[in-house]
Amino acid sequence: MKRSLNSFLASALVATCTFVGSQAFASGTVYVKENNSISMESLNLVLPIQSGAHNYDTGSLNITVGTGLREGSITNGTSFLAYCIDPFQWSSSSALTYSTVALSTLGTSQEADVTKLYSQSYAGTNGNSVNSAAFQLALWELAKDDGVLTTGRVHTTDVTNASVVAAASSMIYNAQHANAGSSQYSFNLYTNGSKQDYLVATLGSVTPVPEPETYAMLLAGLGLIGFTASRRRVSK
């Protein structure tokens, strides 16, 4: 997240993407403003945004997204719950220009893992600060790091909240190895070149992409149907 709350710097690091508004924004340029945090845990973590371990507050936050700007305020805006997805940048409380991009820009495997993470664990973060902090850690690991909480650019320390670490470890493992959950989400990823990126999830039907084997079976079935119809025409 780009806006991190560091106990030493008194800046706010927050993270979480949950849909609250009734409007999603298509690809293009919008204004995004981080409003306030929702639920947080103060965690001793190592993030690439700053060398060494620091006490960052991680959890869910509220952002406003809109297409108009007037005197520093967003007009025609919609409020969302959001998770930060970028551990390399600080966030900002000012309304800034963002690009709306597809989740696939993270990479194929990252998109798959993040999608499963949301389907399995996202609902359990609502109103739960431990699960929110764990979800943020899992999101960073799966989207931007090596998927291991003890190594890489994002990692825990010996004094990181044990309950959060345990919950995040379970979320990461399930996203990598278990079946997807029953909840399906669509996503808007808001990116800025120098400030925190935010991921917003909207609960709704998502059409699954068929596996290559599914396409092969479909083509084989269509071919069989065509062959049968051809034989029937010849026999008449």
ROSE-4610 file (N, C-alpha, C; in Angstrom, 1 decimal, always signed):
// ROSE-4610
residu = [M/M/M/K/K/K/R/R/R/S/S/S/L/L/L/N/N/N/S/S/S/F/F/F/L/L/L/A/A/A/S/S/S/A/A/A/L/L/L/V/V/V/A/A/A/T/T/T/C/C/C/T/T/T/F/F/F/V/V/V/G/G/G/S/S/S/Q/Q/Q/A/A/A/F/F/F/A/A/A/S/S/S/G/G/G/T/T/T/V/V/V/Y/Y/Y/V/V/V/K/K/K/E/E/E/N/N/N/N/N/N/S/S/S/I/I/I/S/S/S/M/M/M/E/E/E/S/S/S/L/L/L/N/N/N/L/L/L/V/V/V/L/L/L/P/P/P/I/I/I/Q/Q/Q/S/S/S/G/G/G/A/A/A/H/H/H/N/N/N/Y/Y/Y/D/D/D/T/T/T/G/G/G/S/S/S/L/L/L/N/N/N/I/I/I/T/T/T/V/V/V/G/G/G/T/T/T/G/G/G/L/L/L/R/R/R/E/E/E/G/G/G/S/S/S/I/I/I/T/T/T/N/N/N/G/G/G/T/T/T/S/S/S/F/F/F/L/L/L/A/A/A/Y/Y/Y/C/C/C/I/I/I/D/D/D/P/P/P/F/F/F/Q/Q/Q/W/W/W/S/S/S/S/S/S/S/S/S/S/S/S/A/A/A/L/L/L/T/T/T/Y/Y/Y/S/S/S/T/T/T/V/V/V/A/A/A/L/L/L/S/S/S/T/T/T/L/L/L/G/G/G/T/T/T/S/S/S/Q/Q/Q/E/E/E/A/A/A/D/D/D/V/V/V/T/T/T/K/K/K/L/L/L/Y/Y/Y/S/S/S/Q/Q/Q/S/S/S/Y/Y/Y/A/A/A/G/G/G/T/T/T/N/N/N/G/G/G/N/N/N/S/S/S/V/V/V/N/N/N/S/S/S/A/A/A/A/A/A/F/F/F/Q/Q/Q/L/L/L/A/A/A/L/L/L/W/W/W/E/E/E/L/L/L/A/A/A/K/K/K/D/D/D/D/D/D/G/G/G/V/V/V/L/L/L/T/T/T/T/T/T/G/G/G/R/R/R/V/V/V/H/H/H/T/T/T/T/T/T/D/D/D/V/V/V/T/T/T/N/N/N/A/A/A/S/S/S/V/V/V/V/V/V/A/A/A/A/A/A/A/A/A/S/S/S/S/S/S/M/M/M/I/I/I/Y/Y/Y/N/N/N/A/A/A/Q/Q/Q/H/H/H/A/A/A/N/N/N/A/A/A/G/G/G/S/S/S/S/S/S/Q/Q/Q/Y/Y/Y/S/S/S/F/F/F/N/N/N/L/L/L/Y/Y/Y/T/T/T/N/N/N/G/G/G/S/S/S/K/K/K/Q/Q/Q/D/D/D/Y/Y/Y/L/L/L/V/V/V/A/A/A/T/T/T/L/L/L/G/G/G/S/S/S/V/V/V/T/T/T/P/P/P/V/V/V/P/P/P/E/E/E/P/P/P/E/E/E/T/T/T/Y/Y/Y/A/A/A/M/M/M/L/L/L/L/L/L/A/A/A/G/G/G/L/L/L/G/G/G/L/L/L/I/I/I/G/G/G/F/F/F/T/T/T/A/A/A/S/S/S/R/R/R/R/R/R/R/R/R/V/V/V/S/S/S/K/K/K]
num = [1/1/1/2/2/2/3/3/3/4/4/4/5/5/5/6/6/6/7/7/7/8/8/8/9/9/9/10/10/10/11/11/11/12/12/12/13/13/13/14/14/14/15/15/15/16/16/16/17/17/17/18/18/18/19/19/19/20/20/20/21/21/21/22/22/22/23/23/23/24/24/24/25/25/25/26/26/26/27/27/27/28/28/28/29/29/29/30/30/30/31/31/31/32/32/32/33/33/33/34/34/34/35/35/35/36/36/36/37/37/37/38/38/38/39/39/39/40/40/40/41/41/41/42/42/42/43/43/43/44/44/44/45/45/45/46/46/46/47/47/47/48/48/48/49/49/49/50/50/50/51/51/51/52/52/52/53/53/53/54/54/54/55/55/55/56/56/56/57/57/57/58/58/58/59/59/59/60/60/60/61/61/61/62/62/62/63/63/63/64/64/64/65/65/65/66/66/66/67/67/67/68/68/68/69/69/69/70/70/70/71/71/71/72/72/72/73/73/73/74/74/74/75/75/75/76/76/76/77/77/77/78/78/78/79/79/79/80/80/80/81/81/81/82/82/82/83/83/83/84/84/84/85/85/85/86/86/86/87/87/87/88/88/88/89/89/89/90/90/90/91/91/91/92/92/92/93/93/93/94/94/94/95/95/95/96/96/96/97/97/97/98/98/98/99/99/99/100/100/100/101/101/101/102/102/102/103/103/103/104/104/104/105/105/105/106/106/106/107/107/107/108/108/108/109/109/109/110/110/110/111/111/111/112/112/112/113/113/113/114/114/114/115/115/115/116/116/116/117/117/117/118/118/118/119/119/119/120/120/120/121/121/121/122/122/122/123/123/123/124/124/124/125/125/125/126/126/126/127/127/127/128/128/128/129/129/129/130/130/130/131/131/131/132/132/132/133/133/133/134/134/134/135/135/135/136/136/136/137/137/137/138/138/138/139/139/139/140/140/140/141/141/141/142/142/142/143/143/143/144/144/144/145/145/145/146/146/146/147/147/147/148/148/148/149/149/149/150/150/150/151/151/151/152/152/152/153/153/153/154/154/154/155/155/155/156/156/156/157/157/157/158/158/158/159/159/159/160/160/160/161/161/161/162/162/162/163/163/163/164/164/164/165/165/165/166/166/166/167/167/167/168/168/168/169/169/169/170/170/170/171/171/171/172/172/172/173/173/173/174/174/174/175/175/175/176/176/176/177/177/177/178/178/178/179/179/179/180/180/180/181/181/181/182/182/182/183/183/183/184/184/184/185/185/185/186/186/186/187/187/187/188/188/188/189/189/189/190/190/190/191/191/191/192/192/192/193/193/193/194/194/194/195/195/195/196/196/196/197/197/197/198/198/198/199/199/199/200/200/200/201/201/201/202/202/202/203/203/203/204/204/204/205/205/205/206/206/206/207/207/207/208/208/208/209/209/209/210/210/210/211/211/211/212/212/212/213/213/213/214/214/214/215/215/215/216/216/216/217/217/217/218/218/218/219/219/219/220/220/220/221/221/221/222/222/222/223/223/223/224/224/224/225/225/225/226/226/226/227/227/227/228/228/228/229/229/229/230/230/230/231/231/231/232/232/232/233/233/233/234/234/234/235/235/235/236/236/236]
x = [+0.8/+0.0/+0.9/+0.3/+1.2/+1.0/-0.1/-0.1/+0.1/+1.2/+1.5/+1.5/+1.0/+1.1/+2.3/+3.3/+4.5/+4.6/+4.8/+4.8/+5.9/+6.9/+8.0/+7.8/+7.0/+6.8/+5.5/+4.6/+3.2/+2.5/+2.9/+2.2/+1.2/+0.3/-0.7/-0.5/-0.3/-0.2/-1.5/-2.3/-3.5/-3.7/-4.6/-4.7/-6.0/-6.8/-7.9/-8.9/-9.4/-10.3/-11.6/-12.6/-14.0/-14.9/-15.9/-16.8/-17.9/-18.1/-19.2/-20.2/-19.7/-20.6/-21.4/-22.1/-23.0/-22.5/-21.3/-20.9/-19.4/-19.1/-17.8/-17.4/-16.1/-15.6/-14.9/-15.1/-14.5/-13.1/-12.3/-10.9/-10.8/-9.8/-9.6/-9.0/-9.0/-8.5/-9.5/-9.3/-10.2/-9.4/-10.2/-9.5/-9.8/-8.8/-9.0/-8.5/-9.2/-8.9/-9.0/-8.0/-8.1/-8.7/-9.7/-10.5/-10.0/-10.2/-9.9/-9.8/-9.1/-9.0/-10.3/-10.5/-11.7/-11.4/-10.6/-10.1/-8.6/-7.8/-6.4/-5.8/-4.6/-3.7/-2.4/-1.7/-0.3/+0.7/+1.4/+2.3/+3.7/+4.6/+6.0/+6.4/+6.6/+6.8/+8.0/+8.5/+9.5/+8.9/+8.8/+8.3/+9.4/+9.3/+10.3/+10.2/+9.1/+8.9/+9.9/+10.4/+11.4/+12.3/+13.5/+14.4/+14.2/+14.3/+14.2/+12.7/+12.5/+11.2/+10.6/+9.3/+8.6/+7.2/+6.6/+5.3/+4.2/+3.8/+2.8/+1.4/+0.5/-0.9/-1.5/-2.0/-2.6/-4.0/-4.8/-6.2/-7.0/-8.3/-9.2/-9.3/-9.6/-9.7/-10.8/-11.2/-12.2/-11.6/-12.0/-11.5/-12.7/-12.6/-13.6/-13.0/-13.8/-13.4/-14.4/-13.9/-14.7/-14.1/-14.8/-14.3/-14.2/-14.6/-14.5/-13.8/-13.1/-12.3/-12.6/-12.9/-13.2/-12.6/-11.7/-11.1/-10.6/-9.9/-9.3/-10.3/-11.6/-12.6/-13.0/-13.3/-13.8/-15.3/-15.8/-17.2/-17.6/-18.9/-19.5/-18.7/-18.4/-17.6/-18.5/-17.8/-18.5/-17.5/-18.0/-17.1/-17.0/-15.8/-15.5/-14.6/-14.7/-13.7/-12.6/-11.4/-10.3/-9.1/-8.4/-7.1/-6.0/-4.9/-3.7/-3.1/-2.5/-1.9/-0.5/+0.0/+1.4/+2.2/+3.2/+4.0/+5.2/+5.3/+6.5/+6.2/+5.0/+4.7/+3.8/+4.0/+3.1/+1.8/+0.8/-0.5/-0.6/-1.7/-1.9/-3.4/-3.6/-5.0/-5.5/-4.7/-5.1/-5.8/-6.7/-7.3/-6.3/-5.9/-4.9/-5.4/-4.8/-5.2/-4.7/-5.6/-5.3/-5.8/-5.1/-5.6/-6.3/-7.4/-8.2/-7.7/-7.2/-6.7/-7.2/-7.1/-7.6/-6.6/-7.2/-6.4/-5.3/-5.5/-4.6/-3.2/-3.2/-1.9/-0.9/-1.4/-0.5/+0.3/-0.2/+0.4/-0.6/-0.4/-1.4/-1.5/-0.4/-0.5/-0.9/-0.5/-0.9/-2.4/-2.9/-4.3/-5.1/-4.7/-5.4/-5.4/-4.2/-4.1/-4.9/-4.8/-5.6/-7.1/-7.5/-8.9/-9.4/-8.6/-9.0/-8.9/-7.9/-7.9/-9.2/-9.7/-10.9/-12.1/-12.2/-13.3/-13.4/-12.2/-12.1/-12.2/-11.5/-11.2/-11.8/-12.2/-12.5/-13.7/-14.7/-15.9/-15.6/-14.6/-14.3/-13.5/-13.2/-12.5/-13.4/-14.6/-15.6/-15.7/-15.2/-15.4/-14.4/-13.4/-12.5/-11.1/-10.5/-9.2/-8.1/-8.1/-7.1/-7.1/-8.3/-8.5/-8.2/-8.5/-8.2/-6.7/-6.0/-4.5/-3.9/-4.4/-3.9/-4.2/-5.4/-5.7/-4.8/-4.5/-3.5/-2.2/-1.7/-0.4/-0.4/-1.5/-1.7/-1.8/-2.5/-2.6/-1.2/-0.5/+0.9/+1.7/+1.7/+2.5/+2.2/+0.9/+0.4/+0.5/+0.3/+0.3/+1.7/+2.5/+3.8/+5.0/+4.9/+6.1/+6.2/+6.9/+7.2/+6.2/+5.1/+4.1/+4.6/+5.7/+6.2/+6.4/+5.7/+5.7/+7.0/+7.9/+9.2/+10.3/+10.1/+11.2/+10.7/+11.6/+11.2/+11.1/+10.6/+10.5/+9.5/+8.5/+7.5/+7.6/+8.0/+8.0/+7.8/+7.4/+7.1/+8.4/+8.3/+9.4/+9.0/+9.9/+9.6/+8.5/+8.3/+7.3/+6.0/+5.9/+4.6/+3.5/+2.3/+1.2/+1.0/+1.1/+1.0/-0.3/-1.4/-2.7/-2.8/-2.3/-2.3/-1.5/-0.3/+0.6/+0.0/-0.6/-1.3/-2.4/-3.2/-4.4/-3.9/-2.8/-2.3/-1.7/-1.0/-0.4/-1.5/-2.6/-3.7/-4.3/-4.5/-5.1/-4.2/-2.9/-1.9/-1.9/-1.9/-1.9/-3.1/-4.3/-5.5/-5.6/-5.2/-5.2/-4.3/-3.2/-2.3/-2.7/-3.4/-3.6/-5.0/-5.9/-7.3/-8.2/-9.4/-10.4/-10.9/-11.3/-11.9/-13.1/-13.4/-14.6/-15.8/-17.0/-18.2/-18.5/-17.9/-18.1/-17.2/-17.9/-17.2/-17.2/-16.0/-15.8/-15.3/-15.7/-15.0/-14.2/-13.1/-12.1/-11.9/-11.6/-11.0/-9.7/-8.6/-7.3/-7.0/-6.8/-6.5/-5.0/-4.3/-2.8/-2.4/-1.3/-0.7/+0.8/+1.6/+3.0/+3.8/+3.3/+4.2/+3.5/+2.2/+1.5/+0.8/+0.2/-0.3/-1.4/-1.4/-2.4/-3.5/-4.7/-5.8/-6.6/-7.0/-7.8/-9.2/-10.2/-11.6/-12.3/-13.0/-13.7/-15.2/-15.9/-17.3/-17.9/-18.8/-19.4/-20.4/-20.2/-21.0/-20.6/-21.4/-21.0/-19.8/-18.9/-17.7/-17.7/-17.7/-17.7/-16.4/-16.3/-15.0/-14.4/-13.1/-12.4/-12.1/-12.6/-12.4/-11.0/-10.6/-9.3/-9.1/-7.8/-7.5/-8.2/-8.3/-8.9/-10.4/-11.0/-12.4/-12.6/-11.8/-11.9/-11.7/-10.8/-10.5/-11.8/-12.4/-13.6/-14.7/-14.8/-15.9/-15.7/-14.5/-14.3/-14.5/-14.1/-14.3/-15.8/-16.6/-18.0/-18.7/-18.2/-18.8/-18.4/-17.2/-16.8/-17.6/-17.9/-18.7/-20.1/-20.7/-22.1/-22.1/-21.1/-21.0/-20.9/-20.0/-19.9/-21.1/-21.9/-23.1/-24.2/-24.3/-25.2/-24.9/-23.6/-23.2/-23.6/-23.4/-23.7/-25.2/-26.0/-27.5/-27.9/-27.2/-27.6/-27.3/-26.1/-25.7/-26.7/-27.2/-28.0/-29.4/-29.8/-31.2/-31.3]
y = [-1.2/+0.0/+1.2/+2.2/+3.3/+4.2/+4.1/+4.9/+4.0/+4.0/+3.0/+3.8/+3.1/+3.8/+3.2/+4.0/+3.5/+4.1/+3.4/+3.9/+4.9/+4.9/+5.8/+7.1/+6.9/+8.1/+8.7/+8.0/+8.4/+8.6/+7.8/+7.7/+6.6/+6.5/+5.4/+4.4/+3.2/+2.1/+1.3/+1.2/+0.5/-0.4/-1.3/-2.2/-3.0/-3.0/-4.0/-3.5/-4.4/-4.1/-4.8/-4.2/-4.7/-3.8/-4.3/-3.4/-2.9/-1.6/-1.0/-0.2/+0.4/+1.2/+0.4/+1.1/+0.5/+0.6/+1.2/+1.5/+1.0/+0.3/+0.0/+0.8/+1.0/+1.9/+1.1/+1.4/+0.7/+1.1/+0.4/+0.8/+2.2/+2.9/+4.3/+5.0/+6.4/+7.2/+7.7/+7.6/+8.1/+8.8/+9.4/+10.0/+9.1/+8.8/+8.0/+8.7/+8.7/+9.3/+8.3/+8.1/+7.2/+8.0/+7.5/+8.3/+7.9/+6.7/+6.3/+4.8/+4.3/+2.9/+2.3/+1.0/+0.4/-0.4/-1.4/-2.3/-2.6/-2.6/-2.7/-3.5/-4.1/-4.6/-4.0/-3.7/-3.1/-4.2/-4.4/-5.5/-5.1/-5.9/-5.7/-6.5/-5.8/-6.4/-5.8/-6.5/-6.0/-5.8/-4.6/-4.3/-3.5/-3.7/-3.0/-1.5/-1.0/+0.4/+1.1/+0.4/+0.9/-0.2/+0.1/-1.0/-1.4/-2.7/-3.1/-3.3/-3.8/-4.1/-2.9/-2.6/-1.5/-1.9/-1.1/-1.5/-0.8/-1.5/-1.0/-1.4/-0.6/-0.9/-1.4/-2.6/-3.2/-3.6/-3.4/-3.8/-3.2/-3.2/-2.7/-1.1/-0.5/+0.9/+1.3/+2.6/+3.1/+4.1/+3.9/+4.9/+5.4/+6.6/+7.1/+7.2/+6.7/+6.7/+7.5/+8.4/+9.2/+9.7/+10.3/+10.8/+12.3/+13.0/+14.5/+15.0/+16.1/+16.7/+18.2/+18.7/+20.1/+20.5/+21.5/+22.0/+21.0/+20.0/+18.9/+17.8/+17.9/+16.9/+16.2/+14.9/+14.1/+14.3/+14.6/+14.7/+13.5/+13.2/+12.0/+10.7/+10.7/+9.6/+8.5/+7.3/+6.2/+5.6/+5.3/+4.8/+3.3/+2.8/+1.4/+1.0/-0.2/-0.8/-1.3/-1.2/-1.6/-2.2/-3.1/-3.5/-3.0/-2.6/-2.2/-3.4/-3.2/-4.4/-4.1/-2.9/-2.6/-2.3/-3.2/-3.0/-2.1/-1.5/-0.7/+0.8/+1.2/+2.6/+3.0/+4.3/+4.9/+5.3/+5.3/+5.8/+7.3/+7.9/+9.4/+9.6/+10.7/+11.0/+12.1/+12.5/+13.4/+12.7/+13.4/+12.8/+12.9/+11.7/+11.6/+10.9/+11.0/+10.4/+8.9/+8.0/+6.6/+6.0/+4.9/+4.1/+2.9/+2.6/+1.4/+0.2/-0.8/-1.9/-3.2/-4.3/-5.6/-6.3/-7.2/-8.0/-8.8/-9.1/-9.9/-9.3/-7.9/-7.2/-7.7/-8.4/-8.9/-10.1/-10.8/-12.0/-13.2/-14.2/-15.3/-16.0/-16.5/-17.2/-16.3/-15.1/-14.1/-13.9/-13.7/-13.5/-14.6/-15.8/-17.0/-17.2/-16.9/-17.0/-16.0/-14.7/-13.7/-13.9/-14.4/-14.7/-15.7/-16.8/-17.8/-17.3/-16.5/-15.9/-15.2/-14.4/-13.6/-14.6/-15.6/-16.5/-17.3/-17.6/-18.4/-17.6/-16.5/-15.8/-14.4/-13.8/-12.4/-12.1/-12.9/-12.7/-12.7/-13.4/-13.5/-12.3/-11.3/-10.2/-9.1/-9.1/-8.1/-7.9/-6.8/-6.5/-7.3/-8.0/-8.8/-8.3/-7.6/-7.0/-8.0/-9.1/-10.1/-10.7/-11.1/-11.6/-10.6/-9.3/-8.3/-8.1/-8.1/-8.0/-9.2/-10.4/-11.6/-11.6/-11.1/-11.1/-10.1/-9.0/-8.1/-8.7/-9.4/-10.1/-11.1/-11.9/-12.9/-12.3/-11.2/-10.5/-10.0/-9.4/-9.0/-10.1/-11.2/-12.4/-13.0/-13.1/-13.8/-12.9/-11.6/-10.7/-10.1/-10.0/-9.2/-9.9/-11.0/-11.6/-13.1/-13.8/-15.2/-16.2/-15.7/-16.6/-17.3/-16.8/-17.4/-16.2/-16.3/-15.2/-14.9/-15.9/-15.7/-15.3/-15.2/-14.8/-13.8/-13.3/-12.4/-10.9/-10.1/-8.7/-8.3/-9.1/-8.9/-10.1/-9.9/-11.0/-10.5/-11.5/-11.3/-11.3/-11.0/-11.1/-12.0/-12.2/-13.0/-12.5/-11.2/-10.6/-10.1/-10.6/-10.3/-11.1/-10.5/-11.1/-12.6/-13.5/-14.9/-15.3/-14.8/-15.1/-14.7/-13.5/-13.0/-13.8/-14.2/-15.0/-16.4/-17.0/-18.3/-18.2/-17.1/-17.0/-16.7/-15.9/-15.5/-16.8/-17.6/-18.8/-19.7/-19.9/-20.7/-20.2/-18.9/-18.2/-18.5/-18.3/-18.5/-19.9/-20.9/-22.3/-22.7/-22.2/-22.6/-22.0/-20.7/-20.1/-20.8/-21.4/-22.1/-23.5/-24.2/-25.6/-26.1/-25.4/-25.8/-25.3/-25.9/-25.5/-24.0/-23.4/-22.0/-22.1/-21.0/-20.9/-20.6/-20.6/-20.5/-19.0/-18.1/-16.7/-16.3/-15.6/-15.1/-13.6/-13.1/-11.6/-11.2/-9.9/-9.3/-8.2/-7.7/-6.8/-5.5/-4.5/-3.3/-3.0/-2.9/-2.6/-1.1/-0.3/+1.1/+1.3/+1.8/+1.9/+3.4/+3.7/+5.0/+4.8/+5.5/+5.2/+5.5/+6.4/+6.7/+6.6/+6.2/+6.0/+4.6/+4.3/+3.0/+2.6/+1.3/+0.8/+0.1/+0.1/-0.4/-1.4/-2.5/-3.5/-3.5/-3.4/-3.4/-4.6/-5.4/-6.6/-6.4/-6.8/-6.7/-8.1/-8.3/-9.7/-9.8/-10.8/-11.0/-12.2/-12.6/-13.8/-13.5/-14.5/-14.4/-15.6/-15.4/-16.6/-17.2/-18.5/-19.2/-19.4/-19.3/-19.5/-21.0/-21.7/-23.1/-23.5/-24.7/-25.2/-25.7/-25.8/-26.3/-27.7/-28.5/-29.8/-29.7/-28.6/-28.4/-28.0/-27.1/-26.7/-27.9/-28.8/-30.0/-30.9/-31.1/-31.9/-31.3/-30.0/-29.3/-29.4/-29.3/-29.4/-30.8/-31.8/-33.2/-33.5/-32.9/-33.2/-32.5/-31.3/-30.7/-31.4/-32.0/-32.7/-34.0/-34.7/-35.9/-35.6/-34.5/-34.1/-33.8/-33.1/-32.8/-34.1/-35.0/-36.3/-37.1/-37.1/-37.8/-37.2/-35.9/-35.2/-35.5/-35.5/-35.8/-37.2/-38.2/-39.6/-39.7/-39.0/-39.0/-38.5/-37.4/-36.8/-37.7/-38.4/-39.3/-40.5/-41.0/-42.2/-41.9/-40.7/-40.4/-40.6]
z = [+0.0/+0.0/+0.0/-0.5/-0.6/+0.6/+1.3/+2.5/+3.6/+4.3/+5.3/+6.6/+7.7/+9.0/+9.7/+9.8/+10.5/+11.8/+12.9/+14.2/+14.4/+13.6/+13.7/+12.9/+11.8/+10.9/+11.1/+11.8/+11.9/+10.6/+9.6/+8.3/+8.4/+7.5/+7.6/+6.5/+6.8/+5.9/+6.0/+5.0/+5.1/+3.9/+4.0/+2.9/+2.9/+2.0/+1.8/+0.8/+0.0/-1.1/-0.9/-0.5/-0.4/-1.1/-1.8/-2.5/-1.6/-1.6/-0.8/-1.6/-2.6/-3.4/-4.4/-5.2/-6.2/-7.6/-7.8/-9.1/-9.3/-10.4/-10.7/-11.9/-12.1/-13.1/-14.2/-15.4/-16.5/-16.7/-17.6/-17.8/-18.2/-17.7/-18.0/-16.8/-16.9/-15.9/-15.0/-13.6/-12.6/-11.5/-10.6/-9.4/-8.2/-7.4/-6.2/-5.0/-4.0/-2.7/-1.6/-0.8/+0.4/+1.5/+2.1/+3.2/+4.6/+5.0/+6.3/+6.4/+7.5/+7.7/+8.4/+8.2/+8.8/+10.0/+9.7/+10.8/+10.6/+11.7/+11.5/+12.7/+12.4/+13.4/+13.2/+14.3/+14.2/+14.2/+13.1/+12.8/+12.6/+13.2/+13.0/+11.7/+10.6/+9.3/+8.6/+7.6/+6.7/+5.3/+4.8/+3.5/+2.7/+1.4/+0.5/+0.5/+1.0/+1.0/+2.0/+2.9/+3.9/+4.4/+4.6/+5.0/+6.5/+6.8/+8.1/+8.5/+9.7/+10.3/+10.9/+10.6/+11.2/+11.6/+12.5/+13.0/+12.1/+11.0/+10.1/+10.5/+10.4/+10.6/+9.3/+9.3/+8.1/+8.3/+7.4/+7.5/+6.4/+6.5/+5.5/+5.5/+4.4/+4.3/+3.4/+3.4/+2.5/+1.6/+0.3/-0.7/-1.5/-2.1/-3.0/-4.4/-5.4/-6.8/-7.6/-8.5/-9.3/-10.5/-11.4/-12.7/-12.7/-11.6/-11.6/-10.4/-10.6/-9.4/-9.4/-8.1/-8.0/-6.6/-6.7/-5.4/-4.5/-5.0/-4.2/-3.8/-4.1/-3.8/-5.0/-4.8/-6.0/-6.1/-7.3/-7.6/-8.4/-8.3/-8.9/-8.4/-7.1/-6.6/-6.0/-5.8/-5.2/-4.1/-3.0/-1.9/-2.0/-1.7/-1.8/-0.5/-0.1/+0.8/-0.1/+0.3/-0.6/+0.2/-0.4/+0.1/-0.7/-0.1/-0.8/-1.4/-2.6/-3.3/-3.6/-3.3/-3.6/-2.4/-2.0/-0.8/-1.1/-2.3/-2.7/-2.6/-2.4/-2.4/-1.2/-0.8/+0.3/-0.3/+0.5/+0.0/+0.3/-0.1/+0.0/+0.3/+1.1/+1.4/+0.5/-0.5/-1.6/-2.7/-3.4/-4.6/-5.8/-6.3/-7.3/-8.5/-9.7/-10.9/-10.9/-11.2/-11.2/-12.6/-13.0/-14.1/-13.6/-14.3/-13.9/-14.9/-14.3/-15.1/-14.7/-15.5/-15.2/-14.2/-13.5/-12.5/-13.2/-14.5/-15.3/-15.5/-15.2/-15.3/-14.3/-13.2/-12.2/-12.7/-13.7/-14.2/-14.1/-14.9/-14.9/-13.6/-13.1/-11.8/-10.7/-10.6/-9.6/-9.6/-10.8/-11.0/-10.5/-10.8/-10.3/-8.8/-8.2/-6.8/-6.0/-6.5/-5.9/-6.0/-7.2/-7.4/-6.4/-6.2/-5.3/-3.8/-3.5/-2.2/-1.8/-2.7/-2.5/-2.4/-3.2/-3.2/-1.9/-1.3/-0.1/+1.2/+1.2/+2.5/+2.7/+1.6/+1.7/+2.6/+2.5/+3.3/+4.8/+5.2/+6.6/+7.2/+6.3/+6.8/+7.3/+7.0/+7.4/+8.9/+9.4/+10.8/+11.7/+11.1/+11.9/+11.6/+12.6/+12.3/+12.1/+12.8/+12.6/+11.2/+10.8/+9.4/+8.4/+8.6/+7.6/+7.5/+8.6/+8.5/+7.9/+8.2/+7.5/+6.0/+5.7/+4.2/+3.5/+4.1/+3.5/+3.3/+4.3/+4.1/+3.0/+3.0/+2.0/+0.6/+0.5/-0.8/-1.3/-0.4/-0.8/-1.3/-0.5/-0.9/-2.2/-2.5/-3.7/-4.9/-4.7/-5.9/-6.2/-5.2/-5.4/-4.8/-4.2/-3.5/-3.8/-3.0/-3.2/-2.6/-2.0/-1.4/-0.1/+0.5/+1.8/+2.8/+3.9/+4.9/+5.5/+5.5/+6.3/+5.4/+4.1/+3.1/+2.1/+1.3/+0.2/+0.6/-0.3/-0.1/+1.0/+1.2/+2.3/+3.2/+4.5/+5.4/+6.8/+7.6/+9.0/+9.9/+11.1/+12.1/+13.2/+14.2/+15.3/+16.2/+16.1/+17.0/+16.2/+15.0/+14.3/+15.0/+15.1/+15.7/+15.2/+16.2/+15.8/+15.2/+15.7/+15.1/+13.7/+13.4/+12.0/+11.1/+11.6/+10.8/+10.5/+11.5/+11.3/+10.3/+10.4/+9.5/+8.1/+7.9/+6.6/+6.0/+6.7/+6.2/+5.6/+6.4/+5.9/+4.7/+4.6/+3.4/+2.2/+2.3/+1.2/+0.7/+1.7/+1.3/+0.5/+1.1/+0.4/-1.0/-1.1/-2.5/-3.5/-3.0/-3.9/-4.1/-3.2/-3.3/-3.2/-2.6/-2.5/-3.6/-3.6/-4.6/-4.3/-5.4/-5.2/-4.3/-3.6/-2.8/-3.6/-3.0/-3.7/-4.1/-3.4/-3.7/-4.9/-5.9/-7.1/-7.1/-7.5/-7.5/-8.8/-9.2/-10.3/-9.7/-10.4/-9.8/-10.6/-9.9/-10.5/-9.7/-10.5/-9.9/-10.3/-9.3/-9.5/-9.3/-10.3/-10.2/-10.4/-9.7/-9.8/-9.8/-10.6/-10.8/-9.5/-8.6/-7.5/-6.1/-6.2/-4.9/-4.9/-3.7/-3.5/-4.5/-4.9/-5.8/-4.9/-5.4/-4.6/-5.4/-4.8/-5.4/-4.8/-5.7/-5.2/-5.8/-5.0/-5.4/-5.3/-6.4/-6.5/-6.5/-5.6/-5.5/-6.7/-7.5/-8.6/-9.4/-10.4/-11.2/-12.1/-12.1/-12.9/-13.8/-15.1/-16.1/-16.1/-15.7/-15.6/-17.0/-17.1/-18.4/-18.5/-19.6/-19.7/-19.8/-19.2/-19.3/-20.7/-21.2/-22.6/-22.8/-21.8/-22.0/-22.3/-21.7/-22.0/-23.4/-23.9/-25.3/-26.3/-25.9/-26.8/-26.8/-25.6/-25.6/-26.3/-26.2/-27.0/-28.5/-29.0/-30.4/-30.9/-30.0/-30.4/-30.5/-29.5/-29.6/-30.8/-31.1/-32.3/-33.6/-33.6/-34.8/-34.9/-33.8/-33.8/-34.3/-33.8/-34.2/-35.7/-36.3/-37.7/-38.5/-38.0/-38.8/-38.8/-37.7/-37.6/-38.6/-38.6/-39.5/-40.9/-41.2/-42.6/-43.1/-42.2/-42.5/-42.8/-41.9/-42.1/-43.4/-43.9/-45.2/-46.3/-46.2/-47.2/-47.3/-46.2/-46.2/-46.7/-46.9/-47.3/-48.8]
